[in-house]
Amino acid sequence: MKNGTGSEPIGAVVLGATGYVGGELLRLLTTHPVFALEAAVSESRQGQPIAATFPNLAGAYAAERFAGHDDWISNIEPGSRVALFSAAPHGASAALVAAALEASGKRNLDVHVVDASADFRYAAAADYAAIYGAEHGAPGLLGAFSCAVPEHAPDVRTPHVGHPGCFATAVLLATVPLVASGLAEDEVFVTATTGSTGSGRSPQPGTHHPERHGNLYAYKPLAHRHAPEIAGLTAAATGRSPRVHFVPQSGPFARGIYATVHARAREPVTVDRLREFFEKTYAAHPFIDVVPGTPRLKHVVTSNRCEIGIATDGEAIAVMSAIDNLVKGAAGGAVQWMNRLWDQPETAGLTAVAPAWT
């Protein structure tokens, strides 16, 4: 949308910067060639060193401190370009984004927003309220946002983007090509296992180490709020409206999502035919690898990559995807979107490879 090339950096602001997704955004920004951190915003830790919350970032942010919601904008020159990321919690993000955009307008800032919360994933306030049980915090902004996995929306024309959820991202990367191919019936059954970071930074019984370690269990089976999100975004990307049956699981690891999507073939089909369609779909997308056999979390964790594997017995189809929930499923996907909004290479700041031995 805007030309961010050249020697002048684009200031990056992270709202809700003390959570896991906020910390990942700060980490990714340390190596971005154009986006330079202007403010890490946290009301609860205003004035505290970033390195005190994220010691792993001490080498990059030795002196930087968290700013408050009311004072971060005063340090940005009027007329500047700003990449505004929100990693604030669901239900709180919309109002914070609205306030930031209002203040930015008064200073004539040129701003694009990518929101990693759920607050801008639905086009209608009523749909958001039905899923999350609360009124939307900024319904007047919904028309300025679109929502999709970057690989599935090449022509987004809104100035701002709501990033899909981490579960939704992993599932959509498998489901959208499958549904679009017409080779499967319009009903999918999904099992996806997530690491404990998916529950956020605040301790909960389900993320407590003695409970999570060596354990595996389903939660909210067939009733999770990501199911309608997956169904809606699949329909938007393919023009088909599959029924989605979703069973999420909690896994005994910190990072990553492993999703398996099952469907019935409309007619006998081979793995080669399915793989050919997936490879064609993702041929121009550098973060998606269609692999032989099955994906592995260790191949993608801490990276913005997704591995996809495909299996069939001719009648049933299984498509597996593996991503890092904090990167491709949140912070990395948000940077990928922001790159596009500012006409940067989609891979900018996202080329680090997975360490494998996490």
C-alpha positions in Angstrom: 0.0 0.0 0.0 2.7 2.5 1.0 6.3 2.6 -0.2 8.5 1.9 2.8 11.6 1.4 0.8 14.6 3.6 1.2 16.9 4.6 4.0 14.3 6.0 6.4 13.0 3.4 8.9 9.3 3.0 9.7 8.6 3.3 13.4 7.1 0.2 15.1 4.9 0.4 18.1 3.7 -2.7 20.0 0.6 -2.4 22.2 0.3 -5.1 24.9 4.1 -5.6 24.7 4.6 -7.7 27.9 2.8 -10.9 26.8 4.3 -13.8 24.9 3.1 -12.5 21.5 4.3 -9.0 22.4 7.7 -10.4 23.4 7.9 -12.3 20.1 7.1 -9.1 18.2 9.9 -7.3 20.0 12.3 -10.1 19.2 11.4 -10.1 15.5 11.8 -6.4 15.3 15.4 -6.6 16.4 16.4 -7.9 13.0 13.9 -6.2 10.7 15.6 -4.1 8.0 12.9 -1.4 8.0 10.7 -1.5 11.1 12.5 0.1 14.1 11.0 0.0 17.5 9.6 3.3 18.7 7.6 2.2 21.7 6.8 -1.0 23.6 3.6 -0.1 25.3 2.4 -1.6 28.6 0.4 0.2 31.2 1.2 -2.3 34.0 5.0 -2.1 33.5 5.3 1.5 32.3 8.8 2.8 33.0 10.3 -0.7 33.6 13.1 -2.0 31.5 12.1 -4.3 28.6 15.0 -6.5 29.6 13.6 -7.1 33.0 10.5 -8.7 31.5 12.4 -10.4 28.6 16.0 -11.1 29.6 16.5 -12.9 26.3 16.2 -9.4 24.6 18.7 -7.7 26.9 21.3 -7.6 24.1 19.0 -5.7 21.8 17.1 -3.5 24.3 19.6 -2.8 27.0 18.2 0.7 27.8 14.7 0.7 26.4 11.7 0.8 28.8 8.0 0.2 28.4 5.9 3.2 27.7 2.4 4.0 28.9 -0.7 4.1 26.7 -1.0 7.9 27.2 2.6 8.9 26.5 4.2 6.8 23.8 2.9 8.9 20.9 4.5 12.1 22.3 8.0 10.8 21.3 7.0 10.2 17.6 7.6 13.1 15.2 4.4 14.5 13.6 4.0 13.2 10.1 5.9 10.0 10.7 5.1 6.6 9.4 4.1 4.0 12.0 3.7 0.2 12.0 1.3 -0.3 14.9 1.1 -3.9 16.2 -1.4 -4.8 18.9 -0.7 -7.8 21.0 -3.2 -6.7 23.7 -5.8 -9.2 25.0 -9.0 -10.0 23.3 -11.7 -7.5 24.3 -9.2 -4.9 25.2 -7.3 -4.5 22.0 -10.0 -2.7 19.9 -10.4 0.2 22.3 -6.6 0.6 22.5 -6.3 0.5 18.8 -9.1 3.1 18.4 -7.4 5.4 20.9 -4.0 5.0 19.2 -5.5 5.8 15.8 -7.3 8.9 17.1 -4.1 10.2 18.7 -2.2 9.4 15.5 -4.6 11.4 13.5 -4.1 14.4 15.6 -0.3 14.2 14.9 -0.8 13.4 11.2 0.9 10.0 11.5 0.7 7.6 8.6 -0.4 4.4 10.3 -1.1 0.8 9.4 -2.3 -1.6 12.2 -2.0 -5.3 12.5 -4.0 -6.7 15.4 -3.0 -10.1 16.8 -6.1 -10.3 19.1 -9.5 -11.6 18.1 -11.0 -8.1 18.0 -10.9 -7.5 14.3 -11.4 -11.1 12.9 -15.1 -10.6 12.2 -16.5 -8.0 9.8 -19.7 -7.5 11.9 -19.9 -6.5 15.5 -22.8 -8.8 16.1 -20.7 -11.8 15.0 -17.9 -10.9 17.4 -20.4 -10.5 20.2 -22.0 -13.8 19.5 -18.7 -15.6 19.7 -17.0 -13.7 22.5 -20.0 -12.8 24.6 -19.2 -9.0 24.8 -19.8 -5.9 22.8 -17.1 -4.9 20.4 -14.8 -2.2 21.6 -14.6 -0.2 18.4 -17.4 -1.2 15.9 -16.8 1.9 13.8 -13.3 0.6 12.8 -14.4 -2.8 11.6 -14.7 -1.7 8.0 -11.1 -0.6 8.0 -9.9 -4.1 8.8 -9.8 -7.4 6.9 -8.8 -10.8 8.2 -7.1 -13.7 6.5 -3.9 -15.7 6.5 -1.5 -13.8 4.3 -1.1 -16.6 1.8 -4.9 -16.7 1.2 -5.5 -13.0 0.5 -3.3 -11.5 -2.2 -5.5 -8.4 -2.8 -6.4 -7.0 0.6 -7.2 -3.3 0.2 -8.0 -2.3 3.8 -5.5 -0.1 5.6 -5.5 -2.5 8.6 -5.5 -6.2 9.2 -6.7 -8.5 12.0 -4.6 -11.6 12.1 -6.4 -15.0 12.5 -5.9 -17.0 15.7 -3.0 -19.4 16.0 -5.2 -22.5 15.8 -7.1 -21.0 12.9 -3.8 -20.2 11.0 -2.5 -23.8 11.4 -5.9 -25.3 10.3 -6.5 -22.8 7.5 -3.2 -23.5 5.8 -4.3 -27.2 5.5 -8.0 -26.7 5.0 -8.2 -23.9 2.4 -6.3 -25.7 -0.4 -8.2 -29.0 0.4 -11.6 -27.3 0.2 -10.6 -25.2 -2.9 -9.4 -28.3 -4.8 -13.0 -29.8 -4.9 -11.4 -33.2 -4.2 -13.0 -33.5 -0.7 -16.5 -33.2 0.6 -17.4 -29.9 2.3 -17.0 -31.3 5.8 -13.7 -31.4 7.8 -12.8 -32.9 11.1 -9.9 -31.2 12.8 -7.7 -32.2 15.8 -5.0 -29.7 16.7 -2.5 -29.8 19.6 -1.0 -26.6 21.0 1.8 -25.8 23.3 1.4 -24.1 26.6 2.3 -20.6 25.4 -1.0 -20.6 23.5 -2.7 -19.9 26.8 -0.8 -16.6 27.3 1.6 -15.4 29.9 -0.7 -15.4 33.0 -0.5 -18.7 34.8 -3.5 -21.0 34.6 -4.2 -24.5 35.9 -3.9 -25.9 32.4 -0.5 -24.3 31.8 0.9 -25.1 35.2 4.0 -27.3 34.6 3.2 -30.3 36.8 -0.3 -30.4 35.1 1.0 -30.0 31.5 4.2 -31.9 31.6 3.9 -35.5 30.3 0.2 -34.9 29.7 -2.2 -34.6 26.7 -5.8 -33.7 26.8 -8.6 -32.2 24.8 -10.5 -29.1 25.9 -13.7 -27.5 24.6 -14.1 -30.4 22.1 -16.5 -29.4 19.3 -17.3 -26.2 21.1 -14.1 -24.0 20.6 -14.6 -20.4 19.4 -12.0 -20.9 16.7 -14.3 -23.3 14.8 -16.6 -20.5 13.3 -13.5 -18.4 12.6 -12.0 -21.3 10.6 -15.3 -22.0 8.8 -15.8 -18.3 7.9 -12.3 -17.7 6.7 -12.3 -20.9 4.6 -15.5 -19.8 3.0 -14.0 -16.3 2.3 -10.9 -17.9 0.7 -12.6 -20.6 -1.4 -16.2 -19.6 -2.0 -17.3 -22.9 -0.4 -18.8 -23.3 3.1 -17.5 -26.4 4.8 -18.8 -27.7 8.1 -15.9 -27.6 10.6 -15.7 -30.0 13.6 -12.8 -29.0 15.8 -11.2 -30.7 18.8 -8.3 -28.7 20.3 -5.8 -30.3 22.6 -3.2 -29.2 25.1 0.2 -30.7 24.5 3.2 -31.2 26.9 5.5 -28.6 25.1 5.8 -24.9 25.2 5.6 -23.8 21.5 4.0 -25.1 18.4 0.7 -26.3 16.9 0.3 -29.6 15.1 -3.0 -29.8 13.2 -4.6 -32.8 11.4 -7.5 -32.2 9.1 -9.6 -35.2 8.0 -12.1 -35.2 5.1 -13.7 -37.7 2.8 -12.8 -37.7 -0.8 -15.5 -37.0 -3.3 -14.1 -39.8 -5.6 -10.9 -41.9 -5.3 -7.9 -39.7 -5.2 -4.1 -40.2 -5.0 -1.5 -38.5 -2.8 0.2 -37.3 -5.9 -2.9 -35.5 -7.1 -3.5 -33.9 -3.8 0.2 -32.9 -3.3 0.3 -31.4 -6.8 -2.7 -29.1 -5.9 -1.1 -28.0 -2.6 2.3 -27.4 -4.2 0.7 -25.3 -6.9 -1.3 -23.3 -4.3 1.7 -22.5 -2.3 4.4 -22.3 -5.0 4.8 -18.5 -4.7 4.7 -18.5 -0.9 8.1 -18.9 0.7 7.0 -19.8 4.2 4.9 -22.9 3.2 6.6 -26.2 2.6 4.7 -29.2 1.3 6.8 -32.1 2.6 6.9 -35.8 1.9 5.7 -37.8 4.8 4.6 -35.9 7.9 5.6 -32.5 9.3 7.6 -32.1 12.5 7.2 -29.3 15.0 11.0 -29.1 15.5 11.4 -28.2 11.9 9.3 -25.0 12.3 9.4 -23.8 16.0 10.7 -20.2 16.4 10.4 -19.7 12.6 7.6 -18.3 10.4 7.4 -21.5 8.4 4.7 -24.0 8.0 5.2 -27.6 7.0 2.3 -29.5 5.4 2.0 -33.2 4.8 -0.7 -35.2 3.0 -2.0 -38.7 3.2 -4.9 -40.6 1.7 -6.1 -44.2 1.3 -8.1 -43.2 -1.7 -11.3 -42.5 0.3 -10.2 -40.6 3.3 -7.8 -37.6 3.3 -5.6 -36.3 6.0 -3.7 -33.1 5.8 -1.3 -32.2 8.6 0.3 -28.8 9.3 2.9 -27.7 11.8 3.6 -24.1 12.8 5.0 -22.1 15.7 1.9 -20.7 17.4 3.8 -17.5 18.6 5.4 -16.8 15.2 3.5 -17.9 12.1 0.4 -18.1 14.3 0.7 -14.6 15.8 3.8 -12.3 15.8 5.4 -13.6 12.6 2.2 -13.6 10.7 1.6 -10.0 12.0 5.0 -8.9 10.7 4.3 -10.7 7.4 1.1 -8.7 7.1 2.8 -5.4 8.0 5.4 -6.0 5.4 2.7 -6.2 2.8 0.9 -3.2 4.0 4.1 -1.2 3.7 5.1 -2.7 0.4 8.1 -4.5 1.9 9.3 -7.9 0.8 7.0 -10.4 2.6 10.0 -12.2 4.1 11.6 -9.1 5.6 12.7 -9.8 9.2 11.3 -13.3 9.0 14.1 -15.3 7.4 15.6 -16.8 10.6 15.5 -20.6 10.4 14.3 -23.0 13.1 17.0 -24.3 15.5 15.6 -27.9 15.4 17.0 -28.9 18.8 14.7 -26.9 21.0 
